[in-house]
Amino acid sequence: MAGFKPRGIIPQKYSTTVFAFFMALLMSMLMSLVISIFNVGLVSNIISIWLRAWVFAFVVAFPVTLVVSPLVRKLVALVVID
C-alpha cells in the first residue's frame, strides 16, 4: 500500500468530540463485555446480554467522557514534565 494516504471527513475543530466518541465506544465495548462475562459467564445468550449492556454503557460513557476530558487534561498537565 505504498502511497496510501488516509483522508479525514470531519473537520479538525471537532477532534475533541470525535476522540471522546471513539474512546467511549471502544472502552464501553470492552468493559461491558468483560463485566458481562464476569457476571453471567459464557452463557448461550452472552452476545445479546453484552450488546444490551454495551448500548447502555456507551450512552453513559460518551457524555461522561466529554465532561471529564477537561479535568483529565489538567491532571495530565500537572504530572507531565515539559
C-alpha positions in Angstrom: 0.0 0.0 0.0 2.8 2.4 -0.8 1.4 5.9 -1.2 -1.8 5.3 0.7 -2.8 8.5 2.4 -6.0 8.3 4.5 -8.3 11.3 4.3 -10.4 12.6 7.1 -14.0 13.5 6.7 -14.6 15.5 9.9 -13.1 19.0 10.4 -10.3 19.4 12.8 -12.3 21.6 15.1 -14.4 18.6 16.1 -11.4 16.4 17.0 -12.1 16.6 20.8 -15.6 15.3 20.3 -14.5 12.6 17.8 -11.8 11.5 20.2 -14.3 11.2 23.0 -16.8 9.3 20.8 -14.2 6.7 19.8 -12.8 6.4 23.3 -16.2 5.9 24.8 -17.2 3.5 22.1 -14.2 1.2 22.5 -13.9 1.4 26.3 -17.6 0.8 26.8 -17.4 -2.1 24.3 -14.5 -3.8 26.1 -15.6 -3.1 29.7 -19.2 -4.2 29.1 -18.0 -7.4 27.5 -15.7 -8.2 30.4 -18.2 -7.3 33.0 -21.0 -9.3 31.3 -18.8 -12.4 31.1 -17.8 -11.9 34.7 -21.4 -11.6 35.9 -23.1 -14.3 33.9 -20.3 -16.4 32.4 -20.1 -17.6 28.8 -23.8 -18.5 28.6 -25.6 -19.2 25.3 -27.1 -15.7 25.1 -24.0 -13.8 26.1 -23.9 -11.8 22.9 -27.4 -10.3 23.4 -26.7 -9.7 27.1 -23.4 -7.9 26.1 -24.9 -5.8 23.3 -27.7 -4.6 25.6 -25.1 -3.7 28.3 -22.9 -2.1 25.6 -25.6 0.2 24.4 -26.4 1.3 27.9 -22.6 1.7 28.8 -22.0 3.8 25.7 -25.0 6.1 26.3 -23.4 6.9 29.7 -19.7 6.8 28.7 -19.9 9.3 25.8 -21.3 12.3 27.7 -19.1 11.4 30.7 -16.0 11.4 28.5 -17.0 14.8 27.1 -17.5 16.3 30.6 -14.4 14.7 32.3 -11.9 15.4 29.5 -11.0 18.9 30.5 -10.3 17.8 34.1 -8.2 14.9 32.8 -6.2 17.3 30.6 -5.5 19.5 33.6 -4.4 16.5 35.7 -2.1 15.3 32.9 -0.6 18.8 32.7 0.1 18.7 36.5 2.1 15.4 36.3 3.8 15.7 32.9 7.2 17.5 32.6 7.8 19.8 29.6 
